[in-house]
Amino acid sequence: MTDQIFFDTDCLSSFLWVGRENLLVQLFGGQIALPAQVLEELRKVFQFKSQIDTLIRNKYVLNCSIEMNTPESDLYMKLTTKPDPGYKIIGKGEASAISMSRFRNGILASNNLRDILPYIKLFDLKHLTSSIILEQAFNKKKINEGQANAIWKDMVKRGIYLREATFSEYLVSKT
């Protein structure tokens, strides 16, 4: 069975803002899981509602929820209200994606490494970022380097933080 990928709002929205959710479908169609908290956050953005509904209707994206009174819900509450000393409170979308990734042996997709990297390390989670996803699309020949640079530029214009200025610079930084 292929691992589910639990998307946080920031990672999925980076592709939705630039109209390139098709890359996610090509790479991960049927593996994409949206925690209810992330779906709620995404639906607050008018432009995303139609895109999200289409992805769910076509079964490229699965909507999932945390059941109450489970270790998954306990961790979610801990992360959003009172984490262990040395760890910071995080948002509902991030916390639900982390909790589901941990207890469902999935992959976490989030760009907000500043806030969640300690949890990725603590729980030894597999994770993806928008940069890594673009790299995978490039490596699998879904896009060429010029297209990846154009998508990268569009993401940056939309206010999405990517460490390097271009996709080409990102590739160089990986070597």
One Martini backbone bead per residue (centre of mass of N, CA, C, O) as a GRO file, in nm:
protein
  175
    1MET     BB    1   0.098   0.035   0.020
    2THR     BB    2   0.051   0.365  -0.010
    3ASP     BB    3   0.125   0.648   0.118
    4GLN     BB    4  -0.003   0.895   0.281
    5ILE     BB    5  -0.061   1.251   0.229
    6PHE     BB    6  -0.042   1.508   0.468
    7PHE     BB    7  -0.177   1.816   0.429
    8ASP     BB    8  -0.103   2.131   0.456
    9THR     BB    9  -0.204   2.434   0.371
   10ASP     BB   10   0.061   2.562   0.254
   11CYS     BB   11   0.129   2.343   0.044
   12LEU     BB   12  -0.131   2.328  -0.122
   13SER     BB   13  -0.168   2.638  -0.176
   14SER     BB   14   0.083   2.677  -0.356
   15PHE     BB   15  -0.065   2.527  -0.597
   16LEU     BB   16  -0.338   2.673  -0.608
   17TRP     BB   17  -0.243   2.969  -0.662
   18VAL     BB   18  -0.099   2.856  -0.952
   19GLY     BB   19  -0.267   2.618  -1.087
   20ARG     BB   20  -0.087   2.320  -0.996
   21GLU     BB   21  -0.247   2.059  -0.891
   22ASN     BB   22  -0.176   1.857  -1.121
   23LEU     BB   23   0.094   1.766  -1.000
   24LEU     BB   24  -0.022   1.622  -0.756
   25VAL     BB   25  -0.190   1.422  -0.917
   26GLN     BB   26   0.042   1.294  -1.082
   27LEU     BB   27   0.208   1.205  -0.820
   28PHE     BB   28  -0.060   1.161  -0.579
   29GLY     BB   29  -0.308   1.039  -0.670
   30GLY     BB   30  -0.494   0.909  -0.387
   31GLN     BB   31  -0.280   1.012  -0.142
   32ILE     BB   32  -0.437   1.260  -0.066
   33ALA     BB   33  -0.468   1.413   0.258
   34LEU     BB   34  -0.733   1.594   0.432
   35PRO     BB   35  -0.774   1.747   0.692
   36ALA     BB   36  -1.039   1.908   0.820
   37GLN     BB   37  -0.877   2.162   0.907
   38VAL     BB   38  -0.763   2.220   0.624
   39LEU     BB   39  -1.024   2.238   0.468
   40GLU     BB   40  -1.132   2.478   0.628
   41GLU     BB   41  -0.906   2.675   0.555
   42LEU     BB   42  -0.935   2.658   0.241
   43ARG     BB   43  -1.247   2.743   0.227
   44LYS     BB   44  -1.187   3.050   0.306
   45VAL     BB   45  -1.085   3.050   0.012
   46PHE     BB   46  -1.256   3.117  -0.258
   47GLN     BB   47  -1.060   3.011  -0.491
   48PHE     BB   48  -1.046   2.700  -0.368
   49LYS     BB   49  -1.321   2.555  -0.364
   50SER     BB   50  -1.337   2.435  -0.653
   51GLN     BB   51  -1.070   2.281  -0.651
   52ILE     BB   52  -1.129   2.099  -0.409
   53ASP     BB   53  -1.396   1.974  -0.504
   54THR     BB   54  -1.272   1.840  -0.754
   55LEU     BB   55  -1.062   1.661  -0.610
   56ILE     BB   56  -1.272   1.504  -0.443
   57ARG     BB   57  -1.469   1.407  -0.664
   58ASN     BB   58  -1.211   1.258  -0.820
   59LYS     BB   59  -1.034   1.114  -0.586
   60TYR     BB   60  -0.750   1.268  -0.521
   61VAL     BB   61  -0.893   1.347  -0.249
   62LEU     BB   62  -0.895   1.298   0.104
   63ASN     BB   63  -1.114   1.319   0.362
   64CYS     BB   64  -1.015   1.365   0.710
   65SER     BB   65  -1.043   1.246   1.053
   66ILE     BB   66  -1.038   1.287   1.393
   67GLU     BB   67  -1.074   1.086   1.652
   68MET     BB   68  -1.195   1.068   1.944
   69ASN     BB   69  -1.020   0.926   2.192
   70THR     BB   70  -0.719   0.927   2.078
   71PRO     BB   71  -0.393   0.952   2.017
   72GLU     BB   72  -0.440   1.155   1.789
   73SER     BB   73  -0.611   1.361   1.959
   74ASP     BB   74  -0.408   1.402   2.184
   75LEU     BB   75  -0.186   1.525   2.009
   76TYR     BB   76  -0.342   1.755   1.889
   77MET     BB   77  -0.401   1.898   2.159
   78LYS     BB   78  -0.111   1.934   2.248
   79LEU     BB   79  -0.011   2.107   1.997
   80THR     BB   80  -0.255   2.336   2.042
   81THR     BB   81  -0.203   2.388   2.377
   82LYS     BB   82   0.033   2.170   2.537
   83PRO     BB   83   0.331   2.134   2.499
   84ASP     BB   84   0.621   2.047   2.547
   85PRO     BB   85   0.895   2.145   2.658
   86GLY     BB   86   1.040   2.333   2.381
   87TYR     BB   87   0.761   2.357   2.247
   88LYS     BB   88   0.529   2.471   2.015
   89ILE     BB   89   0.254   2.604   1.926
   90ILE     BB   90   0.020   2.500   1.680
   91GLY     BB   91  -0.174   2.465   1.431
   92LYS     BB   92  -0.439   2.280   1.324
   93GLY     BB   93  -0.329   2.184   1.052
   94GLU     BB   94  -0.053   2.090   1.145
   95ALA     BB   95  -0.145   1.902   1.376
   96SER     BB   96  -0.317   1.709   1.206
   97ALA     BB   97  -0.096   1.621   1.005
   98ILE     BB   98   0.099   1.511   1.216
   99SER     BB   99  -0.084   1.308   1.362
  100MET     BB  100  -0.160   1.141   1.111
  101SER     BB  101   0.124   1.068   1.020
  102ARG     BB  102   0.204   0.917   1.273
  103PHE     BB  103  -0.057   0.711   1.311
  104ARG     BB  104  -0.061   0.641   0.972
  105ASN     BB  105   0.212   0.627   0.828
  106GLY     BB  106   0.283   0.896   0.689
  107ILE     BB  107   0.307   1.198   0.505
  108LEU     BB  108   0.436   1.517   0.534
  109ALA     BB  109   0.295   1.833   0.404
  110SER     BB  110   0.521   2.110   0.458
  111ASN     BB  111   0.667   2.448   0.484
  112ASN     BB  112   0.677   2.498   0.814
  113LEU     BB  113   0.969   2.435   0.951
  114ARG     BB  114   1.009   2.632   1.183
  115ASP     BB  115   0.764   2.493   1.353
  116ILE     BB  116   0.791   2.157   1.271
  117LEU     BB  117   1.076   2.025   1.284
  118PRO     BB  118   1.074   1.918   1.576
  119TYR     BB  119   0.842   1.709   1.510
  120ILE     BB  120   0.976   1.554   1.287
  121LYS     BB  121   1.206   1.454   1.469
  122LEU     BB  122   1.051   1.333   1.709
  123PHE     BB  123   0.863   1.138   1.499
  124ASP     BB  124   1.001   1.055   1.236
  125LEU     BB  125   0.909   1.207   0.972
  126LYS     BB  126   0.791   1.213   0.675
  127HIS     BB  127   0.867   1.470   0.417
  128LEU     BB  128   0.728   1.759   0.247
  129THR     BB  129   0.767   2.009  -0.001
  130SER     BB  130   0.735   2.217  -0.255
  131SER     BB  131   1.025   2.177  -0.351
  132ILE     BB  132   1.024   1.867  -0.357
  133ILE     BB  133   0.786   1.838  -0.550
  134LEU     BB  134   0.916   1.984  -0.788
  135GLU     BB  135   1.154   1.791  -0.807
  136GLN     BB  136   0.988   1.539  -0.870
  137ALA     BB  137   0.857   1.647  -1.128
  138PHE     BB  138   1.125   1.684  -1.272
  139ASN     BB  139   1.244   1.390  -1.242
  140LYS     BB  140   0.961   1.275  -1.385
  141LYS     BB  141   0.893   1.469  -1.634
  142LYS     BB  142   0.646   1.681  -1.585
  143ILE     BB  143   0.878   1.896  -1.585
  144ASN     BB  144   1.078   2.150  -1.654
  145GLU     BB  145   1.296   2.388  -1.560
  146GLY     BB  146   1.136   2.627  -1.670
  147GLN     BB  147   0.865   2.553  -1.537
  148ALA     BB  148   0.971   2.547  -1.248
  149ASN     BB  149   1.058   2.845  -1.244
  150ALA     BB  150   0.775   2.961  -1.300
  151ILE     BB  151   0.636   2.843  -1.054
  152TRP     BB  152   0.822   2.960  -0.843
  153LYS     BB  153   0.770   3.256  -0.915
  154ASP     BB  154   0.463   3.247  -0.858
  155MET     BB  155   0.487   3.171  -0.562
  156VAL     BB  156   0.650   3.416  -0.470
  157LYS     BB  157   0.437   3.626  -0.564
  158ARG     BB  158   0.226   3.491  -0.344
  159GLY     BB  159   0.419   3.456  -0.071
  160ILE     BB  160   0.596   3.213  -0.094
  161TYR     BB  161   0.832   3.048   0.085
  162LEU     BB  162   1.155   3.026  -0.068
  163ARG     BB  163   1.481   3.009  -0.019
  164GLU     BB  164   1.520   3.035  -0.308
  165ALA     BB  165   1.483   3.221  -0.605
  166THR     BB  166   1.513   2.943  -0.763
  167PHE     BB  167   1.504   2.632  -0.886
  168SER     BB  168   1.795   2.618  -0.987
  169GLU     BB  169   1.917   2.695  -0.711
  170TYR     BB  170   1.803   2.457  -0.562
  171LEU     BB  171   1.951   2.235  -0.718
  172VAL     BB  172   2.236   2.334  -0.645
  173SER     BB  173   2.195   2.309  -0.328
  174LYS     BB  174   2.179   1.980  -0.347
  175THR     BB  175   2.503   1.931  -0.432
   0.00000   0.00000   0.00000
